[in-house]
Structure formats: C-alpha cells, structure tokens
Amino acid sequence: MKLYRLSTAAYAQLLNGEGAAIRGGRWNPPSVPMIYTAAEPALAVLEVLAHFSEVPELPLDSVLVTYELTGRQGIKRPYVKTLPIGWDREGPPYGLASQSYGARFIASNDVALRVPLVVLRTKWNYLLNPHKVVGRVKVLSVAPFTFDPRIARSLRNP
C-alpha cells in the first residue's frame, strides 16, 4: 500500500515520528512519536492546508514523500463509530480521548492505524507506529512540492 506525507526536505527520510512528538497532534500526546500519512497525495496536501492557521507560511522546501507499507497484518481499521467521542474536535488543543487512543496504538504491536480525515470523513489517513515500521515501511520517493500560488494567496487573503 502506498501512503503519502508532505514534509520539509530535512525530515523527509526520517521514520521516527519525532516531529509529531514535539507538540502532539490529534492522535498523539506530546512526547509520543507518530508518523501521520494519507492514503492519497491530495489528502496529504489537504491536511497541511487544514492546519494553515497554525503555521504562518507554507514551507518553501516542501516535499511529497511516498511510502510503501508492505503486508496486511498489523493494520488496525476501526469503525468510525468506535472512535472516542470528540476525536473530530477542532484543535489545537486536541482532545485527550483521541490522543490516548493514539498512544494505546503506539504501545501496541500494530504498524498502522487507519482513521478518517476530519475535513473529509470518507477518506483515510494512516498513522504509522515508528516502533514497528522497520521491515514494513520504506520511503519510495521524495519529490519537490510547490503549493500553487493561488492557494497560498487565498489562505493569506480569505
């Protein structure tokens, strides 16, 4: 299965989840590493744009990272109705229930957790457990990515 993430060039090859551990996110509390990926390149872009208000500028050194996740074992696919109440809460800050859910995933033997995007609930993000990626996840490509200037302008001047 191919997965995608927008990153800055400096972090593109890393599979340690330390970036997410710095501040935490929807599915991980601070100090818990996690790798956020999307099922499609456009969804990775959408996720970055959804968080634009947290970042003053779109990164100039953005890259689109393509991963390959091999095998079918260890991919948790919960039903949306079984996710914790408030998983879709607007943040930051994010709810403790969804962060605890993600922390339990990281403590498990699973390599990936499929969760819906908040902004498009019929599509999927895949959270990767950096403790379990060895031998299962590899970087296939790192390609320069430039945001269309029209998008950047519309974000600055709504």
N, C-alpha and C positions, 0 to 999 in steps of 0.2 A: 504494500500500500504506500502510495506517495503522500507526503504531508509537506506543508509549506509554512514558512515564517518569514516575516520582514524583520530585518536586523540591521545593525550598523556593521560595517565591514570588520571591525575589530573583534566582534563577538560571533561572527557567522559560523566558525568551525567548532565552537565550544558546545559541548553536550553536558554541561554540569548544572544548568539551571540556576546558577548563582545570581544572574541578573534579576530574576523574579524573586529571589530570596531577600534582596536588599530592602524592598518596601512591601513585599507581599502583593497579592492580587486577589481577584475574585475567588480563586480556588486554592490559594496558599497563603498562610500567615507569614509575616516576616520571619526570616531565618530558615524557612522550609524551601529547599530548591525545587523548581518545577520548570519544565520546558513547555511553553504554550505554542501549539501549532494549529493549523487549519487544514481542512480536507481539500481546499481549492485555493489557488493563488489569490483570486479576487476576495475571498473571505479573509485572508491574512491582511490584505490592504484595508478591508472594511474594519477590521478590529483596530488597526492603528488609527484610522480616521475617527472611530468612535471614542478614542481616548485623546483626541487632539487637544481638548481643553486643558488636559494635564500637562501638555508639552507645548512650549511657546512657539516652536518652529518644527517643521518637518525636517528630519535629518537629511543632510546633503549627501552623506555617504551610505545611503540605504542600499541594501542588497536583498534579493529574494533567495532564500535558502530552500532547496528542495531536499527532503529526506526520503529515505526508504525504510519502512518498518517491515521486517520480514516475519513470516509466521502468523498464525491466527490465535495462538494461545496467549493468555495474559492481557487480552484487550477487553476491558470492562465496558459494557454498554448498558448502563442503567436506563430504565424507562424514565421519561421526564417527570412523571407523577411521583416517582420515588426520590427525586432530588430534594434536598432540605428546603423547607419553607424559607423564602427570601433569597434563594440562590440567584435570582434575577434582579435583585435590588440594585438601583443605580448607585454607583460609587465613584470614587472612593469617599469615605471608607466603605469597604465591603462587609457583608455580614459574617459574623463569627461561625454561623452554621455551615455556610458553603466553604469557608476556609478550613474548618475542622474536617469536613467531608474530604477535601483535597488532601489534608495532612494524613488522614487514615489511608487514602490511596497510596501516598508516597511510602507509608510504612508497610504496605502490602507487597506481595510478590508480583503484582501486575506491572506490565510495562507501559500500558496506555489506558487512559480513561476518556471515553467519548462523552462530550457534553454539548448541549445546544448553544448556539450563539444567542446572546440576549437580543441583539438587534435583528436577527433573522432566525427564528426558532425552528425552522425546518431544515437548517443546515448545521454542520458539526465542526466543533473544534476537538482536537485530540491533545490531551495533556500527557506529557511524557514524564515518566519516572526516571530521573537521571541515575538512580542507583541500579536500574535494570536495563539500560539501553545497550550495554556492551554486548556485541554479537547480534543485536536485534535491530539497531538503528544506525544508519550511516548517512553521511552527507553525500548526496549525489551531485549537486551543483550549487554554486554561489554565483549569482548573476547581478550585475549592477541594476538598480531600480531607481527610476526617477518618477516622482509624482508629477502628474500632468499639471502644468501651471494653473489651469482653470480651477482645479480642485484646491490648490493652495490659496488662490485668490478668494475663492468663495468661503473658505474657512476663516480667512482673516477679515473679510468684509461680508458678513451674512446679510 
